[in-house]
Amino acid sequence: MPYEFHDTAHIDKRARERGFTVDQAMLTINEPASILKTPVRKGNHGGFIWLFSHVFGSNILVVVAEVKGNECWIITGYWEEQR
């Protein structure tokens, strides 16, 4: 199920700072390798904050986003090395 993304201006800045693209962040959310839903945390829009991960080459992009139904607000993202 593709998400409807809201207010992506913040993630534009964060993506540039951390070396990923907004498209990579959206792909990570729409086609995750894994989703971490614990600990349960509520977001500012009434949804829950989840961590999505997706492998790009030898690194894993982790995207933190608030999800409510099919709506999504990307909070931040960062790279992790594969183990």
C-alpha positions as CSV (number, residue, x, y, z in Angstrom):
1,M,0.0,0.0,0.0
2,P,1.6,3.3,-1.0
3,Y,1.6,6.0,1.6
4,E,0.5,9.6,1.1
5,F,3.5,11.6,2.3
6,H,3.0,15.0,4.0
7,D,5.3,17.9,4.7
8,T,8.5,16.6,3.1
9,A,10.4,19.9,3.3
10,H,12.1,18.9,6.6
11,I,13.3,15.6,5.2
12,D,14.8,17.4,2.2
13,K,17.3,19.2,4.5
14,R,18.0,16.1,6.6
15,A,18.6,14.0,3.5
16,R,21.1,16.4,2.1
17,E,23.0,16.5,5.4
18,R,23.1,12.7,5.7
19,G,23.7,11.6,2.1
20,F,20.4,10.1,1.0
21,T,17.5,11.3,-1.2
22,V,13.9,11.8,-0.4
23,D,13.1,9.2,-3.1
24,Q,15.2,6.7,-1.2
25,A,13.4,7.5,2.0
26,M,10.0,7.1,0.4
27,L,11.1,3.8,-1.2
28,T,12.3,2.6,2.2
29,I,8.9,3.3,3.6
30,N,6.9,1.8,0.7
31,E,9.1,-1.3,0.2
32,P,10.8,-1.9,3.6
33,A,13.1,-4.8,4.3
34,S,11.9,-4.5,7.9
35,I,9.7,-2.4,10.1
36,L,10.4,-1.9,13.8
37,K,7.2,-0.9,15.6
38,T,8.4,-1.1,19.2
39,P,8.6,0.6,21.5
40,V,5.2,2.0,20.7
41,R,5.4,5.8,20.5
42,K,2.7,8.2,19.5
43,G,3.4,11.0,17.0
44,N,2.2,14.6,16.7
45,H,-0.4,13.7,14.1
46,G,-2.2,10.9,16.0
47,G,-0.2,8.1,14.4
48,F,2.6,5.8,15.6
49,I,6.3,6.3,15.0
50,W,7.9,3.4,13.2
51,L,11.4,2.7,11.9
52,F,11.7,1.4,8.3
53,S,14.8,-0.1,6.8
54,H,15.9,-0.8,3.3
55,V,19.2,-2.1,1.8
56,F,21.0,0.1,-0.7
57,G,24.3,-1.4,-1.8
58,S,26.3,-2.3,1.3
59,N,24.4,0.1,3.6
60,I,21.0,0.1,5.2
61,L,18.9,3.3,5.2
62,V,16.8,3.6,8.3
63,V,13.9,6.0,8.1
64,V,11.9,7.2,11.1
65,A,8.3,8.1,10.2
66,E,4.9,8.7,11.8
67,V,2.2,6.5,10.2
68,K,-1.5,6.9,10.5
69,G,-3.5,4.7,8.2
70,N,-2.1,5.4,4.7
71,E,-0.7,8.8,5.7
72,C,3.0,9.3,6.5
73,W,5.2,12.0,7.9
74,I,8.9,11.4,7.5
75,I,10.8,12.5,10.6
76,T,14.4,11.7,9.8
77,G,16.7,9.1,8.3
78,Y,20.2,7.8,8.7
79,W,22.6,5.1,7.3
80,E,23.7,2.0,9.1
81,E,26.4,-0.4,7.9
82,Q,25.3,-3.9,7.1
83,R,26.7,-6.6,9.4
